[in-house]
């Protein structure tokens, strides 16, 4: 059964297939990257205060997704206070 990460953005709620995520890293306070399997694409994350725990929140949600039973298909990324996500964009390259 496929599991999904749920991330709330300024636009609404987005779902990302948890099985496709390799890792997440915050490069600056306004930009982060969610690396996807295969290495040819990633999700570019735009937001505010992303270095204040965004990557850790994504990694924690991946752990929850892996540990919960198969009927619990959505794992919510719980953003730390002050962290906001403006948009998620699938981008080519690493």
N, C-alpha and C positions, 0 to 999 in steps of 0.2 A: 504494500500500500504506500502510495506517495505521501510524503509529509511536506508541509509548507511553512515558511516563515512569514509572519504577518508584520508588516511595517507600516505605520501610519505616517503619511506625508501631508504637506500643505494641500495637496490635490485630493487626497482620500486615502483609502486603505489599499495597499499593494500586497500581493502574494508572490513569493519566490519559492521555487521547488528546493527544498532543503537538501535533497540528494545531489543537486547540481553545484552546491557551494563548496569551494575548497577552503577559503579563508577570507577574512575581512581585515583591512588595514586603513587607518586614518592617516592621510599624508599631511593635511593641514586642518585648521579648525573649520574650514568651509568645504573640504573635499575628502572623500573616502572612496575605497574601491572594494567591491565584493568580487573576488576571483571565482570564475566558474570552471567546471571540469572541461578538459579539452584544451584549455589555454588560449583559445582563439578569441574569446569574448570575456568581458567582465561587466559588472554593473557599476556605473559611475554614480556616486551619491553626492548630492549637493545639499548643504545645510549649514547649520550654525553650531558651534561648540562641539564639533565631531571628535576632537581629540580628548574630550572629557568623558570617554567611556562608550562611544558608539560601537567600536569594534568588539569590545568586551561583551556588550549587550547582545550582539549578533552571535558571538561564539557561545554565550550562555543559552541562547534560544536554540542553537543547533544541538547542544547537549540535552536540553529538555526534549526536543523532538526525537532524539535517539533513545531516550530512556522511557518515554511514555508508550502506552499500548497502541496498537495499530489503529484503533478506532478514534484516537485523538489526533486528527490529521493537521491541525494548525497549532503552531507554537508562536506566541506573540513575542516580538522583540520589545522588551521593556526599556524604553529610552530613559537615561538618567535625567534628572532635573536640568533644564537649560539647554538640552540637546534637541534640536528640531531638524526635520528632514524636509527640504523643499522639493526635491525630485529624485527619481531613480531613472537612469537611462542605460540601456544595453549598448555597449560600445565595443568595437573591434579592437583586438590587440590586448597586450598586457600592460 
